[in-house]
Amino acid sequence: MSVGIVVKVSEGLVLGADSAATLRGRVEGPGGVQEGVLKTFLNAKKLLQIGDFPIGLFTWGQAFVGLRTVESLVREWEYAKGWQSQGQYGARHDEDSFRVHACAEGLREHFTKVYDEEFKDLPKERRPGLGLVVAGYSQEAFFPEIWRFVLPLDEVVHDQRPERDGKPDFGASWFGTTEPIVRLHWGRDDAVIEIVSERFGIPKNDVREALAPLQYQVPFAVMPLQDAIDYARYLLNVAVGRYRFVVGPELCGGEIEIAVVTQREFRWISRKSWELDKGG
């Protein structure tokens, strides 16, 4: 699994993700048959920049499609677009017309083709979920966009934060193993709604409304970009800490990667040490 977050404020976007990749399955070895979580790698790259544009993405859910990582599939799509060479964004700004929605839809089509081929023998309801968020700035756009899709469910990409009454919708969205974040931010677990509704015969919507005042109020519209960075890191650490200390497999973990996206650049805030050593 994994956890990812995108925070949209007036000064830009913050993208963040953990780096755990969980391999599930069934193997038979000298010690017998082993099922479930077979291995957790803690160095997966789930947060990526697209080309050298002010656009990034992160993934959650299924970490592998056959023998391919998600990063491998993204880079293959980039290669086909001719974006494999990382150049200076400023030098290419007048040459490339780029749109966040077009990138999201192109990635959805690419992933769907590979995904459907790999899991063609499984009915859709048994296929593992794989989600992507693609977020950033389209050329000449002042405010950022956030698009998402989840396979095998979505046949189109969805606007995560569409405008409201012609104004940007600022806020945070999180994906993957979000139960620890939901408990903190909303002041309750989603399971509480089910439990209370079934035990006391109260409609779920009524339970949800009764618990709504427990939600923390965060003024995203006026939040400075540095505070958005700190907020994203804080929530990611909450999720990682839960799976580190509570009984069960580490469904998210490893180092946390964070990037900031503005109209002019995609900038790493925290990244794998070996990437930083390479000048990334």
N, C-alpha and C positions, 0 to 999 in steps of 0.2 A: 504494500500500500504506500502511503506517503502523505505529506501534508503540504499544502501550498497556500499562499495568501497574496492578494493584490489590494493595495490601498490607493485610492484615488483622492487626491487633494487638489486644490487650485493651482499649486506650483508644479505638479507632476504626478508620476506614478511610482510606487514602490512594489517590486515583485520579490517574493521570497519563497524558498522551498527547503526541505530537508534533503538528505542525500542517501537515504536507505532504499535498497531495492530488494524486495522479498521474493524468493523463488519458492513457489508452491508446486506440489506434485506428489508422485509416488515412485519410489525406487526400491529395488530388491537387491540386497547385498549380503555379505557374509553374516551380518548380524540380524538378518531377517528383513521384513518389509517395513519401510518407513513412509508415512504419509503426512500431509499437511505442509507446514513450513519446513523446507529442506535446507535453506540457506538464506542469510540476510547479509547482503553486501552493503557497506557503509560509505561507498565512494561513487555512487551513481550521480550523474550530472542531469538534473531535472530542470534546471533553470538555464535557458539559453538565449542568446541574442540571434536575431534573424539578419543574416548578412552583416552589413555595417550600418543598418538603419536604426532609428530610434524606436525599435519594436522588439519585444521579447516574448518569451513563452515559458510556461512551466507545465509539467505533467503530473498526473496522479493516477492511482489505480494500477493496472497491469504495467509492470516495468519492462517486460520483454514480449516481443511478438515473434514467436519461433526462436530463431537463433540471433535475432536482432534486438539491440537496445533501442529505446525511443530516440536517443540522440542520433544513433546511426541512421534512422529513418528520416529525421529532420534534415540531417546533413545531405542525404541523398536527394531530397526535394530541393534543397538549396543548390546543389550541384547542377540539377536539371534546369534551374532558373538562371544559372551563370553567376551565382552569388557566392561561389566557394572561396574566392579570393577576398580576404579582408583588406579593403582599401580605406582611404580617408573619406569619411562621410561627406565632409565639406566639398571635396573635389567631385563627388558624384551627385551632389544634391540637384544640380540642374540637368543631369542626364537621366535620372531614374524617376519615374512617377510611381510612387508606392502608396498602397492603401492597406490599412490594418485588416479590414474586412476581407479583402482579396487574399491576403496572406493566410488568414484563418480558413477561408473556404478552400484554398489550394492545399493546405495541409490536411484538411478533413478528407478531401478527395484522395490524396496520396495515401493517408493512413487507412482509409476504408478499403482501398484496393488490396493492400498487403494484409490487413486484418481479416477481411472476408476470405481470402485464400487460405490463410493459416488455420482459421477456425471453421472452415466450410462443413466439416463433419459434425459440428455441434449445433443444436438449435439455438436461436438467439437468446432464449432465456437462460441458457447454461454457459454462454460465452462470458469471459471475464471483462469487467468494465475498464475502459481506458479513456481518461479525460485529458483535454488540453485547454489551457487558457492562452489566448494570444492577445497581447495588449501593447499599446504604444500610440504613436502619433502618425497620422497620415500626412502626406506632403501638404504643406501650407495650412494645416489645421492647428488651431490654438489649443483646443482641449483634447485629451486622449480618449481612446476607445478601448473597450474590453469585450472580447468575443470568446465564446466557449463552445465546446462540443464534447459529447460523451459517446463512445462507441460501446455497444452496437445500437444505441437508441436513436441518435440524432442523424437525420438526413440533411440538415442545414445547420449553420452556425447560429448561435443566439447572442443577442446583445445583453451582456451581463448588467450594465447600468445605463439604460437608455435615458435620454433627457426627460425631465419632468416639467411640463408647461414651458418648454423651450429653454430650460436651464439645466446645467450639468448636474448629475446625481453623484455627489461626493460620498465616499464611504469605503468600507472594507468588505471584501468577500473572501471566504476561505473554502477549501476543497480537500477531499480525502478523509483522513482520520481526524475529523473535526470535533469529536465528542468532548475532549477536554476544553477546547475553545468555547464551544456552546455552553458548557457548564459555567465557565467564567463570565462570558459576555452577557448571556441571557439569564444567568442565575438559576438555571435548571437544566436537567437532562431531558432530551426528547423522550426518553423512555418513561419519564414521570407522567407525561400527558396520557400515554397508553395505560399505565398502571392505575392512575386516578380515575380515568374514564371507565375502565372495566370494573374496578372494585366498587365504585360508588354510583355508577350509572349516569355520570355527568357527560354531556356531549363534549367531544374533544375540543371544539372551538371555544366552548365556555371555559374549559380548563386553561387553554392557551391564553385567552383574554385575561383570566384571573391572575396568571403569572406574569403577564406582560410588564407590569411596573418593576419587576426585578431586573430588567435589562439595564445595563450601564449606558449612560448617555455620553457619547463622544462627539465633540464638535469638529467633525472632519472638514467642514467647509472652510474653517479658518485655521486649520492645523498646518504649521510650517512643515516643509519637506523633511527636515531633520527629525522632527517629532514623529512623522509618519514612518521613518526608518526605524526609530526606536520602538514604535508600536508594533510593527511587523515582526521585529526580532523578539519582542516580549511574547507575543502570542505563539510564535513558532517554538520558542523554548518551553512554553507551557505544554504544548502537545508532545514534544520530544521527551520532556521530563516525565510525563505520565507513562509513556511506554518504556522508559528506562527503568522506572522504579516499581511499577505495578506488575503483578504476576502475569506472564504471558509473553508471546513473541514480540520483539521490537518492530512493530509495523511502520514506525517512522523513527528516524534517528540519524546519527552521523553529524557531520558539520552542516551548519546552516549557511545557505548562500543567499545573498541579497543584492539586488541591483536597483538603480534609480533610472527612470526614463523621463526625459524632458523633450521639448520640441527639437532640440539640437543634438542630443546625445543619449546613448545607452551607457551607463557608467556602473562598474562593479563597486560595491561597497564592501562586501566580504565574499571571498571566493577560495576555492581549494588552493592550499599553499603551493602545490606543484605548478598550478596554472600561473600563480603570481610570480614564481621563480622564472617562468618562461616569458614573463613580460605581458601576460594576458590581463 
